[in-house]
């Protein structure tokens, strides 16, 4: 820590943070020699079952790689963004100093969203507006291109599917060529739990290890999926209307919603939807397919 914040810096608090499939995140309170507090997050690319030996923190779903270098590049671009995002303090992408590849970043204020139903309209507007400055960033071409998590090489519906015909039709739709769209800087994993809030205001967007160059529809579809599964399909539709409003006009292709939902499915046995969640996923998929008739 002395190398990062100067001689005499001391760690006063360490607390694990919830969430994160590929990372172990810890909140740190570090006091510099002068007594100034620094609120930071240590992000470690921890090993998981199924990681390739020698991957060096580069986890993959399908052909998509999540590496410290990818997040470093994203945070560099985000330094010019008006949206509150973490800043890079130090990096150990090879894991030379930590027990795993790691980044030390600033900790943003706020907590994961806990909106009551009456707060949803304002909540959705803020979620939509946050994307405008992200998608407007220059330098998207320096990021890896968007790739789906599920390559559709094998069509595997959820293990406990109640309506397998829905999934078969979804596979048919997603197997078609993707709609053409300009490539922008996209978060790629934009969902409610990657946002922070305080007193009803969005205070930041975190977890940029999936950032890519791709269609803005990827972010819209990913958030719609998260909202639909948490609050119901009506919330997803309202978010889409909110983005259309704040962006000055946006035409969304439901192809991306179907593709985003299929990204949750496994191409092997280690990525499955919990049995209790299958009905909600199928209700959302049924609503999407109805719009594609």
C-alpha positions as CSV (number, residue, x, y, z in Angstrom):
1,X,0.0,0.0,0.0
2,X,2.9,2.3,0.6
3,X,3.9,2.1,-3.1
4,X,0.3,3.3,-4.0
5,X,-0.3,6.0,-1.4
6,X,3.1,6.8,0.0
7,X,5.3,5.8,2.9
8,X,3.4,5.5,6.2
9,X,0.0,4.7,4.6
10,X,-2.0,2.2,6.8
11,X,-5.0,0.0,6.0
12,X,-7.6,0.8,8.7
13,X,-10.5,-1.4,7.4
14,X,-11.1,-4.3,5.1
15,X,-14.6,-5.5,4.3
16,X,-15.7,-8.0,1.6
17,X,-18.3,-6.7,-0.9
18,X,-21.1,-8.9,-2.1
19,X,-21.5,-10.0,-5.7
20,X,-19.1,-10.7,-8.5
21,X,-18.7,-14.1,-10.3
22,X,-15.2,-13.7,-11.5
23,X,-13.9,-11.3,-8.9
24,X,-13.4,-11.1,-5.1
25,X,-14.0,-7.4,-4.1
26,X,-13.0,-5.8,-0.8
27,X,-13.7,-2.3,0.4
28,X,-10.6,-0.7,2.0
29,X,-10.2,2.3,4.2
30,X,-6.6,3.5,3.9
31,X,-5.1,6.3,5.9
32,X,-2.2,8.2,4.5
33,X,0.7,9.4,6.7
34,X,-0.9,12.8,6.8
35,X,-4.1,11.3,8.2
36,X,-6.1,11.7,4.9
37,X,-8.6,8.8,4.4
38,X,-8.8,7.0,1.1
39,X,-11.8,4.8,0.3
40,X,-10.8,2.1,-2.2
41,X,-11.8,-1.2,-3.6
42,X,-9.4,-4.1,-4.2
43,X,-10.6,-6.2,-7.2
44,X,-9.0,-9.6,-7.5
45,X,-9.4,-12.0,-10.4
46,X,-9.9,-15.1,-8.4
47,X,-9.7,-18.6,-9.8
48,X,-13.0,-20.4,-10.4
49,X,-13.9,-24.0,-11.3
50,X,-13.3,-24.5,-15.0
51,X,-10.7,-21.8,-15.5
52,X,-8.0,-22.9,-17.9
53,X,-4.6,-23.5,-16.2
54,X,-2.2,-20.6,-16.7
55,X,-5.1,-18.2,-17.7
56,X,-3.5,-15.5,-15.5
57,X,-6.8,-14.1,-14.4
58,X,-8.3,-14.2,-17.9
59,X,-11.7,-15.8,-17.3
60,X,-13.8,-16.7,-20.3
61,X,-17.5,-17.4,-21.1
62,X,-17.5,-18.9,-24.6
63,X,-15.1,-16.7,-26.6
64,X,-15.4,-13.7,-24.3
65,X,-12.3,-12.9,-22.1
66,X,-12.4,-11.0,-18.9
67,X,-8.9,-9.8,-17.9
68,X,-7.5,-7.0,-15.7
69,X,-6.0,-5.4,-18.9
70,X,-9.5,-5.1,-20.3
71,X,-10.8,-3.2,-17.3
72,X,-7.7,-1.0,-17.2
73,X,-8.4,0.1,-20.8
74,X,-12.0,0.7,-20.0
75,X,-11.2,2.8,-16.9
76,X,-8.8,4.9,-18.9
77,X,-11.5,5.8,-21.4
78,X,-14.0,6.4,-18.7
79,X,-11.8,9.1,-17.2
80,X,-13.3,11.4,-19.8
81,X,-16.9,10.4,-19.0
82,X,-19.3,12.6,-17.0
83,X,-20.9,9.5,-15.4
84,X,-19.3,8.7,-12.0
85,X,-17.1,5.6,-12.5
86,X,-14.1,4.2,-10.5
87,X,-10.6,5.6,-11.1
88,X,-7.6,3.3,-11.3
89,X,-5.2,3.8,-8.4
90,X,-2.8,0.9,-9.0
91,X,-2.7,-2.3,-11.1
92,X,-1.2,-5.7,-10.6
93,X,-2.4,-7.6,-13.7
94,X,0.2,-10.4,-13.4
95,X,-0.5,-11.0,-9.7
96,X,3.0,-10.2,-8.7
97,X,2.1,-8.5,-5.4
98,X,-1.3,-9.9,-4.7
99,X,-2.3,-13.6,-4.6
100,X,-4.1,-13.0,-7.9
101,X,-4.3,-10.5,-10.7
102,X,-5.8,-7.3,-9.1
103,X,-6.7,-3.7,-9.5
104,X,-6.9,-1.0,-6.8
105,X,-9.6,1.5,-7.7
106,X,-11.5,4.3,-6.0
107,X,-14.6,3.4,-4.1
108,X,-17.7,5.3,-5.2
109,X,-20.4,6.3,-2.6
110,X,-23.7,4.6,-2.6
111,X,-25.3,1.1,-2.3
112,X,-26.9,-1.3,-4.8
113,X,-30.4,-0.3,-5.8
114,X,-33.3,-0.8,-3.4
115,X,-36.1,1.1,-5.2
116,X,-39.6,0.9,-3.9
117,X,-42.3,0.5,-6.6
118,X,-43.1,4.2,-6.3
119,X,-39.5,5.1,-7.1
120,X,-39.3,3.0,-10.3
121,X,-40.1,5.7,-12.9
122,X,-37.4,8.0,-11.7
123,X,-35.0,5.1,-11.2
124,X,-35.5,3.9,-14.8
125,X,-35.0,7.4,-16.2
126,X,-31.7,7.7,-14.4
127,X,-30.6,4.2,-15.6
128,X,-31.4,5.2,-19.1
129,X,-29.7,8.7,-19.0
130,X,-26.5,7.2,-17.5
131,X,-25.8,5.3,-20.8
132,X,-25.8,8.5,-22.9
133,X,-22.3,9.6,-21.8
134,X,-21.0,6.1,-21.9
135,X,-22.0,5.5,-25.5
136,X,-20.7,8.9,-26.5
137,X,-17.1,8.2,-25.4
138,X,-14.4,8.3,-28.1
139,X,-12.1,5.3,-28.4
140,X,-14.5,2.5,-28.6
141,X,-12.4,0.9,-31.3
142,X,-9.6,0.3,-28.8
143,X,-11.9,-2.1,-26.8
144,X,-12.4,-5.8,-27.7
145,X,-15.4,-6.3,-30.0
146,X,-18.7,-7.4,-28.5
147,X,-19.1,-11.2,-28.5
148,X,-22.1,-13.2,-27.1
149,X,-21.4,-15.3,-24.1
150,X,-23.3,-18.3,-25.7
151,X,-22.0,-19.1,-29.2
152,X,-25.1,-21.3,-29.8
153,X,-22.8,-24.2,-30.9
154,X,-25.0,-26.4,-28.8
155,X,-28.7,-25.6,-28.2
156,X,-29.2,-26.3,-24.5
157,X,-32.4,-25.1,-22.9
158,X,-32.6,-24.7,-19.1
159,X,-32.4,-27.9,-17.3
160,X,-35.8,-27.4,-15.7
161,X,-37.5,-25.8,-18.8
162,X,-41.3,-25.9,-18.6
163,X,-41.9,-24.7,-22.1
164,X,-39.0,-26.0,-24.2
165,X,-40.6,-24.8,-27.4
166,X,-40.0,-21.2,-26.4
167,X,-36.3,-21.8,-26.1
168,X,-36.1,-23.6,-29.4
169,X,-37.7,-20.6,-31.2
170,X,-35.4,-18.3,-29.3
171,X,-32.4,-20.3,-30.6
172,X,-33.8,-20.0,-34.1
173,X,-34.1,-16.2,-33.8
174,X,-30.6,-15.7,-32.2
175,X,-29.0,-17.9,-34.9
176,X,-29.9,-15.4,-37.6
177,X,-27.5,-12.6,-38.5
178,X,-27.4,-9.8,-35.9
179,X,-29.0,-6.5,-37.0
180,X,-26.4,-4.0,-38.3
181,X,-25.6,-1.2,-35.9
182,X,-22.7,1.2,-35.3
183,X,-20.1,0.1,-32.7
184,X,-19.9,2.2,-29.6
185,X,-18.3,1.9,-26.2
186,X,-20.6,-0.3,-24.2
187,X,-20.6,-1.6,-20.6
188,X,-21.6,-5.0,-21.8
189,X,-22.9,-6.1,-18.3
190,X,-25.2,-3.2,-17.5
191,X,-27.7,-4.4,-15.0
192,X,-29.2,-3.0,-11.7
193,X,-26.6,-4.6,-9.4
194,X,-23.7,-2.9,-11.2
195,X,-25.2,0.5,-10.3
196,X,-24.9,2.5,-7.0
197,X,-27.4,4.8,-5.4
198,X,-27.8,7.2,-2.5
199,X,-31.0,8.9,-1.5
200,X,-32.7,8.1,-4.8
201,X,-29.8,9.4,-7.0
202,X,-27.5,7.3,-9.2
203,X,-24.0,7.7,-7.7
204,X,-22.0,5.4,-10.0
205,X,-21.7,2.5,-12.4
206,X,-19.2,-0.2,-11.6
207,X,-17.7,-3.5,-12.9
208,X,-16.2,-2.6,-16.3
209,X,-14.4,-5.9,-16.9
210,X,-16.8,-6.7,-19.8
211,X,-16.6,-3.4,-21.6
212,X,-16.6,-3.8,-25.3
213,X,-17.1,-2.1,-28.7
214,X,-20.5,-3.0,-29.9
215,X,-24.1,-1.9,-30.5
216,X,-25.8,0.2,-27.8
217,X,-28.6,-2.3,-28.0
218,X,-26.4,-4.7,-26.0
219,X,-26.6,-2.5,-23.0
220,X,-30.3,-1.8,-23.4
221,X,-31.1,-5.5,-23.7
222,X,-28.9,-6.5,-20.8
223,X,-30.6,-3.9,-18.5
224,X,-34.1,-4.9,-19.8
225,X,-33.4,-8.5,-18.9
226,X,-32.3,-7.6,-15.4
227,X,-35.3,-5.4,-14.8
228,X,-37.8,-7.9,-16.2
229,X,-36.5,-10.7,-14.0
230,X,-36.5,-8.5,-10.9
231,X,-39.6,-6.3,-11.4
232,X,-41.5,-7.9,-14.3
233,X,-41.6,-7.3,-18.1
234,X,-43.5,-3.9,-17.6
235,X,-40.4,-2.5,-16.0
236,X,-38.2,-3.6,-18.9
237,X,-40.6,-1.9,-21.3
238,X,-40.7,1.3,-19.3
239,X,-36.9,1.4,-19.3
240,X,-36.9,1.1,-23.1
241,X,-39.4,4.0,-23.3
242,X,-37.2,6.0,-20.9
243,X,-34.1,5.5,-23.1
244,X,-36.1,6.5,-26.1
245,X,-37.1,9.7,-24.3
246,X,-33.7,10.7,-23.0
247,X,-31.8,9.8,-26.2
248,X,-34.2,11.7,-28.4
249,X,-35.4,8.7,-30.3
250,X,-34.2,5.1,-30.3
251,X,-35.5,2.1,-32.2
252,X,-34.8,-1.2,-30.4
253,X,-34.7,-4.6,-32.2
254,X,-36.0,-7.4,-29.9
255,X,-33.3,-9.7,-31.4
256,X,-30.9,-8.3,-28.8
257,X,-33.3,-9.1,-25.9
258,X,-33.5,-12.7,-27.0
259,X,-29.8,-12.9,-27.5
260,X,-29.2,-11.4,-24.0
261,X,-31.5,-14.0,-22.4
262,X,-29.8,-16.9,-24.2
263,X,-26.5,-15.7,-22.9
264,X,-27.6,-17.0,-19.5
265,X,-27.8,-20.6,-20.8
266,X,-25.0,-23.1,-20.6
267,X,-23.0,-24.6,-23.4
268,X,-22.0,-27.2,-20.8
269,X,-23.2,-28.1,-17.4
270,X,-21.6,-25.4,-15.2
271,X,-23.9,-22.4,-16.2
272,X,-27.5,-23.1,-15.4
273,X,-30.6,-21.1,-14.4
274,X,-31.9,-22.0,-11.0
275,X,-35.0,-24.1,-11.2
276,X,-37.0,-21.5,-9.2
277,X,-36.1,-18.8,-11.7
278,X,-37.1,-20.7,-14.8
279,X,-40.8,-19.5,-14.8
280,X,-39.8,-15.8,-14.7
281,X,-37.3,-16.3,-17.5
282,X,-39.9,-18.1,-19.6
283,X,-42.6,-15.4,-19.0
284,X,-40.1,-12.8,-20.2
285,X,-39.1,-14.9,-23.2
286,X,-42.8,-15.5,-24.1
287,X,-43.4,-11.7,-24.1
288,X,-40.3,-11.1,-26.3
289,X,-41.4,-13.7,-28.8
290,X,-44.9,-12.3,-29.0
291,X,-43.3,-9.0,-30.1
292,X,-41.5,-10.8,-32.9
293,X,-44.5,-12.3,-34.5
